[in-house]
Amino acid sequence: MQRALISVATLGSIGLLATNATAQNDISWASFTQDNSRIPSTGLVQNDTQEKDYAWGDLDKDGYTDLVIVRKQPFTTSGHYANVLLMNQGGTLVDQTAAYASASDVPGDQGFLTPTNDRDVQLADVNGDDWLDIITVTTFSLGTPKHISHPRIYINLGEDGGGNWLGLEYQEARFPDLGAAPFFCGVGVGDVTGDGAVDLYFAHYHQNAPVDLDDRLVINDGTGFFTDESVARMTFDMRQSSFGVSANIADMNGDGVMDVIKDTALGSTGASGPSTHISYNDPNNEGFFNIKDTVYSGAPYHTNVGDINMDALPDLVMSDDGTDRYLLNMGNDALGRVNWGLNSLTGSSGFGSNNLITDLNNDGWGDIIICDVDVDISGCSRDMLIYHNRGGVVGGNVTMTIEGGGGFDGVTGMTNAQQTGVHDIAVFDIDNDGDLDFVVGRCAGTECYMNNLDPAPPTGITVLCDPASDHAQGNYAKLDSSTLGAATPSGLHLAATDGPSGEFGFFLVSSNGSANLSVFNGVLCVGSPSGRYNSDIATNQGLPQLNSIGQFDGAGVLQNIVGSSVSGDGFDVPSELPYSPPGQSIVPGSTWYFQLWFRDLDGGSPSANFSNMLEVAFP
């Protein structure tokens, strides 16, 4: 019912149109301070030189992001290694492996403490209990028992009756037997059947027959138990692999069903040649794949998905044996396949591996990070490359500037030497201050870098369009400029009072405050282009609890709908602003305008109204 009430407003009718946006072009665009006190100095962390992969999320629901580290055998050496669980305790990552990740239902197995050879890790709620579980992917374990040779699922046990987190338990029966040699290197996570449960796609790593070269698509029964349905749902050509390193599950063409993206770095008899391809899910028979589309034919060692040019369409980044690339999603052809714009990333050093698309400076444009590959290739001397997305036209091409390799130094606080020999990088908000920090896994050990984009509360507040138009209950809704605090993502918290009880509203933002248009029952004061805050914006920033939708209580105070604010009633404004429009971010020296739209019943007919407007200057 709430969704229906809110959706009645047709904001497009009042000129809220998309616009182009450009990023800042400052040379110094990101600043970090090395702070290894936030990661363990003992155990398998700071001094660990082993190759590793990362995944992060809030495992115990305490509001802080935790880090999972899987440690893997390099290609030319042998051995198995234990994994590490770092729990975030108020901004410090603490090794809690033995306490919370050593349980198993296999006799003699000790969970993370059991040496395995895990080459990928993902977090997802596999059993639908709203707690993040852990999926690890093992390789080079031929001849070992199933609980060592196969992928592993660690079920999050949630809390006891007293609010104490119970940790994780490895449960062998979650996966079926996938054959004698499941040489998997990457896993994609997503709901391909549309039943609300996450399914998994494993990319096969082995290069030569007689070892089975098939990838595996395993389907979730809804309770976290999986069945191998690869042959029934995908063609032979889709499943074939040789040195398949990564896999993703995402809706690439916007048809509402989830597709599979995987890369194959080598060619072998009976297997697909080097390429990145998409297996498209059939929207008329969801869960069954009907089109294979090769989108790149180089030698990709890792492929990832994210939005690079701020159009909310999924783009691709690929680490290649030669030149690294990014592909921009340019919309679909007549068959529903994405048309791609291929772009080269200059300065790549070859053999790049783990990569990701992430907005490091909160300007709305997706930056790119590409890490090194094996520790024993070229003495672990290749660079981690950071590409600054300087923006462009929304939905069009962008300008990328390279960091690393002795060149551009727009990322301060990290030397070029500190960007060499990086296996993987974790990028998340360690201290909950609204910006993205680094945990960097290098051949020389693990390091932590804290982002210096901490927001300061705004001081220049001007109330405009005051008084606003009366609503049907005889008052006018007021934005309260007194509820400001540095604890919010941007330093700004919005609250509204004197609204019509029981009605819903959401906040608008613009860089222009000159509209003053009579719309519905009130006056729209924020100028065009304007945007609406929604959960997608906050989720991209790592703050999924934020949403600007609220409802006025009996006293006329706007109460957040559950989880929409960490600072009380109203809305904690993210540093990142809506994609379309205006698709920028709150930066020092900028001025932004805020206003509340709300439902207003005038004579019993559905309509809407607006509050006063706040002009906010950020220091």
N, C-alpha and C positions, 0 to 999 in steps of 0.2 A: 504493500500500500504506500509506503514511503517513496519507493522508486517512482510510482506513477504520479504522485503529487509533485515531485521535484522536476520530472521530465516535461511537465506541461510548458515551462518557459521556453520560448523560442528565441534564444539570444541572438541567433543569426539575423533576425529581423531588425535588430537595433545596431547593426553594423559591426558586430564583433567578428571581424574577418581576419584570416591569417596574414602574416606579414613576413618579410625577410628579416633575418637578424644576423649580426656579425659579432664575432668574438673580439675580445681585447687583443691588441697587437703588441703588448708590452713584451720586451725581451725577457725580463724576469717575470715568469708567469706562475711558478709554483715554488714554494719554499718549504724545506724540511729540516728538522733537527734530529741527528742521530741520538737515540735514547735507548740503549740496550738494557737499562734497568727495568724495562717493561716486559722483558722476556727472560726465561730462566737462564742463569749463568752455569748451572750444573745440569747433568743429565744430557740428553740427546737434543740439545737446542743450539746455544751459542757456539759451541765448539764442534758441532756436527758437520762434517764435510761430505756426508753422503748425499747422493742425488735424491730429490724429494718432490712431492706434489702437495698442494694445499687445497683445503675447502673450509669455508667459514660460515657461521650462522649462530643464532642464539639457541643453544641446545637445552639449557636449563630454564629458559624464560625469565631471566632476571633483568632483561633489558640491555645486556651487554653481549657483544658478538664474540663467540668462542672460535678457536682455530684447531683444525685437525691436520696433522702432518703424516703422510705416508712416505716411507723411505724405501727406495727401490734399488735393485741391482743394475748397474750400468751394463751396456750391451756386451762389452768385452771382458767382463769379470764374472765371477760366480759368487753365490751367497744369498742369504735371506736376512731380512732386517725387521726389527720391531718398529711399530708406529708410535706416535705421540699424540696425546690429547692435552691441549692447553685451554683451561677455563679462564675466562676473563673475570677477574675479581676487582671491579671498580676501576678499570683502566690498566690493570696489570695482568699479563698472561701467565698463569701458574700451571706447572706440570701436575696434572691430576690423573695421569694414565692409570696408575695402580689402583687408585681409589674408585674411579668411575668407568674404566674401559677394559677391565681385566676379566670380566665375567663371560662365561661361555656354557652352552649346553652340551659341548663335546668333552668327554673326560680327558683330562690332561691339557686341554687347550686353555690358554690364558688371554684370550682376546687380543688386544693391541700388543701385549707383551710377547705373543707368539711370533717368532720370525716368519714372515711371509715375503713375498716379492710384489708388493702392490705398486702399480704404475699409474693409477688414477683413483680419485676419491670424489664423491658427490654427496650432498646432503639433500634429503627429501623425506617427506612423511609418507612412508610406504603402506602403513596399516590404518591410516585414516583416524588416528587418535589425536591429531593436532600437535604432535611432538616430532621434531626433526630426527630422522634416523640416518645412518651412515651406510653408504655402499662403497666398497673397495673393490678394485679390479687387479687381479694378479696375473703375472706372466712368468715364463721360464720356471715352471714348477712341474714339469712332466715327471710322472712316476710317483708323485706324492699323493697322500690321501685327499679325498674330496674337499675336506675342510681347509686344506692348504692350496690345492691346485685351482679351485673354483673361486668365482667372486664371493664376497662375504657381505652379509647384511648384519649390522649391529642395531638392534632394536632399542629405541629410547624407552626406558621403563617409566618415565614420567615422575610423578611425585607420590609420596606416601600420604596418609591422611593428615599429617602435620605440616605439609608444605615443604618437605625435604626432598631434594632431587635424588632419584635412585640410580642414575647413571645408565650405562649401556650394556647390552648383552649380545654376543655373537650367537646366532641361531641358525644352525646348519640346514634345517629342513625348509628354509625359505626359498631356496633355489633347487630346481630339479638337477639331475645328472646331465651335464652338457657334453659328455664325451671324455675321452682319455686325455686330451690335450687342449683345453680351452685357453689358447694363448691370446688373451684379451689385453688391450692396452688402454682403451678409453670407453667410457659409458655415457650415453645420453639419457636424460631423464625427462619424461613428459607423458601425458595422458593421450595415447594414440587412439584409443577406442571410444573416448567420450563418455566413460562411465564414472568419471570423477576420481579414479585411482591412477597413480603414476605407474607407467610401464617403463621398461629399460631396453636400451639398444646397445649391444657390446660390439666394438670394433675389433676384428681379429688381427693379430700382430704377426703371425708366422708367415714366412715367405715361400716355403717349398713343400711340395707333396713329399711323402704321403700324408702329412699332417692335414687334417681338415682345415680349409681356408675360409669357412663360412662365418660371417657375422651371426649374431643371435639377437632375435627380438623376443623378449620374454614378457608375458602379459600377466598383470596383477589381477587376482581374483577379487580384489576389493578389501582383503584383510591382510595383504602383505605377503601372500604366497604366490609364487610365479610359475608359469608354464611356458615351455619353449614352443612358440607358434610361428617360428621364422618361416618355415616352408609353406605353411597355409596362407600367410598374409603377404609375403614378398616373393618376387621372382628370383630365380637363381642368379641372374646378373646383378640384381640389387645387393644380394648377400655376399657375393664374392669379394675377397679382400687379399691384400698382400702388403704387410707392414701398415695396417690400418692403425693410426695413432689416436685419433680423436673422433668423437661422435656427439651430435647435438640433436635435440628434439625441439622444434619450434614451428609455429604457423608462419611459413615463409611468404605465402601468397595471399594471406588474408581471407581465406575461404572458411575459416572457423574450425578447421581440423589440423592436427599436428603432423608435421612432416619430419623426415629424418635427414640429417646432413652428416656426411662422413667423408673422410679423406683416406686415400690409399697412396702411400708414398713410393711404392715399388711395383713392378710388374712381375708376374710369375705365370707358369703354365696353368691355364684354367681360371686365372684371376684377372680382374680388371686392371688395366694399366694405371700408372700414376695419375691421380685426378682427385678433385673434390666433386661429389655429386649429391643431388637431392633426390630422395625417393618421396614422391608426392602421395599423400594420403587421399583416397577417393572420397570426396564429400558426400557422394551418393551411396557409399558403402563404407562408412567410417571404420577405420581400423585395418583396411585392406589397401595396399599400395598399388597404383596402376600406371605411374609414369616415373621413369628414371631419367634425370636430366643432368648431364655432365656440365658443370658450370666453370670448371677450370682444369687444365690438362698439364700443369707443371709437375712439380714433385713436392706436394704440400705435406709438411710434417705435423701441422696442427692447424685446425680451423675453429674459429669461434664466431659467435653471433652477438650482435648488438646494434644500436642505432648510432650512426656516425654523423649524419647530416640533419638531425633534428626533425625528421618528418614522421617519426614514430613507426617507420617501416624497418624490418630487420635487415641489416647489412652483414657482410662477412669480412673477416680478416684472416689471412693465411700466412703462416710461416713456411717458407719454401727453402728447398735445398740451394736455390739460387737467389732470385729476387723475391722479397716478400711483397704481398699484395693486399689491397682491400677492394672489395666489390660493393658498389652502391646499388641498392634495390631501386629500380626505375619503373616499377609497376609490372603488370602481367601481360603475357601474350594471349592469343585467342584460346590456347589450350590450358590456360591457368598457370603456366610456368613464369617465373620471374625473369624479366629482362635485366641484365646486369651491366653496370658500368665498371670496367676493369681499370684499376689504378695501381701504379707501382709505388712502393715505399723505398725511397733512395737511401743508400748507405748501409743496407743490410749486409751482414757478414757471413751468411750461409748457415745452414743447419740450425736455424731458429726452431724453437719448440713451443712450449706453452705460451699462449698469448691471450689477451683480453682487451675488450673495449670498455673504457671507464672514463668518467668525467673527473679529472684530477683537480681542476680549479673551479668547479661549480659554475661554469659559464654556459652549460647546456649542450656543449659540443663534445661528442665522444672522442677522447684521446685513445691512443693505442700503445700497448706495452707488448714487446716481444722478447722472450727470454732465450737463453742458450739451450743446448741440448746436452748430451752425455758429458759426464765429468771427465771422461778419459779421451775426449776428442780434442786434439790440438792443445793439450795441457790446460783445458778449461779456461781459455783465454779470450773467447769471443764475448762480444758486448751484449748486455741487455740494452735494448733500444726503446726509448720513450719518444713517441711522436706527439707533439703538441698540435692539436686541432685548432687552427686559427679561425675556423668558421668559413662562411661563404653564403650561399643561397640555400634557404631551407628546401630540402628535397633535391638539391643540386650538388655540384662538386664542392670540395673544401680544400683548404691549404694545410698541409702537414709539414711541420718543422721537426727535424730529427734532433734528439739528444743522444749523447754517447759517442764513442769513437773519436774522442778528442775534438769534437766540434762544438755545436751550440750549447750554451750553459744557462739556459733559461730556468732549469730546475736547480735552485740553489740548495746547499746543504748536502748534496751528494756529488762526489767527485767522479770523473770518468773511470777511475780505477775501481771505485765502489760499484760500478755498473758492469763489471766483467764477471764472467763465470757464474751467472745466475740461473739456477735450475727452474725456479718458479718464484712468483711474488704474490703475496696475499694483500689485497687492497680493500680495507674496510676501516670503519671508524672505531678505533681502539678505545678512546677516552670519551666517546659520546658528546663531542663538542661540535658536531655538524660537518666535519670535513673528513677526508679519506687519508688514512695513514698506511704505512708500508711495513710488512714483514718480508724480508728478502732472504731467500735461501741460496747461499753462494757456496762455491767450492771451498772458500776460506772459512765458512761458518755461517751462522744465521745472524742477521742484523735487523734492528727496528728503527724506523724513521717516522717521526711525528710531523704531521702537517701543521703549518703555521697560519692557516686561514681561519683561526678562531674568531667568531664574530663578536663585535662589541654592540651593546644596545644602542639603538638610535636615540639621538637627543633632539633633533629638529622635527617637532610634530606640530602641524597646523590643521585645525579643524575647518573644513570647507563645506559648502552646501548645507549650512546649519542656520535655521532648523530645516529638517527634511519634511516631506509631506506626511500629514497625518494618515495613519492606517485605519482600518475599519473599526478598531476598538478604541479610537480616540486619542492615541498618542503618536509620536514619531520615534522610530527606532534610532538609537544612538550608538555609534562606534565609540568605545571607551579608549582614550589614548593614555590612560594611566597604568595599564597593565603591561608594562614593558619589563623584560628581563634578559640577562645574558645567557640564561639556561636554554632559551629557545634556539632553534637552528640558525635563525638570522638575527637574533637579539630582539625580535618583535613578536609580541603576543597580541592578538586581536580579540576583543570581547564586545558583545552587543547587549544593550538593555532596552527596556520600554517597548519591546516588540509585541506583536499579537500572540497571545498564548496558544500553544498547540500547532503553530505554523512552522514550516521549514524554511531554511535559507542557506546560502553559501556565499563565499567571498569572491569578489572580482579584483583584478589587479591590472594596472596599466602604467606605462611610463608617461602618459598624457592625462592631464586633469581638466581639459577644456570642453567637455561635451555639453553638459546642461541641457539634455533633451528630455522633453516630457514623454515618458514611456509608461504604459500601464497606469497605475495610480500614483506614480511618483516621478522623480527626476533622476535620470541617469547622469552622473557627474563625471565618472571616469571616462576619459576619451578613448577613441579608437586608435589603434587596436587594443582590445582588452582580452583577458583570459580568465578562466575559472580554475581555481585550485581543485585538484582531485587527487585520489589516492595514488594514481600512476606516477605523478610527479614525485611525491614523497618516497614511494617505493624505490624509484630509480636512485634516489639520494641515500638509500639505506635506512629510511625511516618509515616503514610501511604502516606504522600505527597512526600516521597523520592523514586526516581527511577534513576538508573545510565544511562539510555538511553538518548543520546543527538544527536544533528545534527549540523554540521558545517555550519555557516552562510557564506555570501559572502566574509567576511574578514578572514575566516578560524578559527573563534572562536567557540568552542563547546558550543552551546546554549542548555540548558536543555529543554527537552520536558516538557510541562506545569506541574508544581508542583514537579519537580524532585529535586529541591534544594531550601532551604530557605535562602541561602547566595549568590544568584546570579547565574551567569553562571556556568556550570559544575555540580559538585556533592558533596553534604555534606555526608561524610562517616559516616555510623552508627557505634555505638560501637559493635554491633553484626554483625558477618561476615556470609557469605553464609553457609547454612546448609550442602550442599553436593557438593563439598568439600569447604573449610576445616572444616566448622562448629564449629568455636570457637569464641572468642571475643577478642577485643582489651583491654588488661590489662596493667598496668604499668610494664615497663621493657621489653615489647615484641617488636619485630621488624617485620614489614610486608612490602611486596613488591607490588607495584601497577603499572599497565600498561593499556593503552587504546587499545582495538581492534576497528578497524573501516573499513567500506566498502571502497574499493579502486577500481575504474574502470581502468583496465589496457588494453589499446587497445580496449575498448568497451566491454570487457568480465567481468562479475561479479567476483570479487575476494576480497581480504582483505589485511590489513596491520596492523602494530603495531607502537605505539609511542615509545619514550624512556621509561625508567623505573625509579621509585622513590623507594629508600630504606628509610623507615620511622621508626625511633626509638622513641617509646613512653615513656615519663618519668614516 
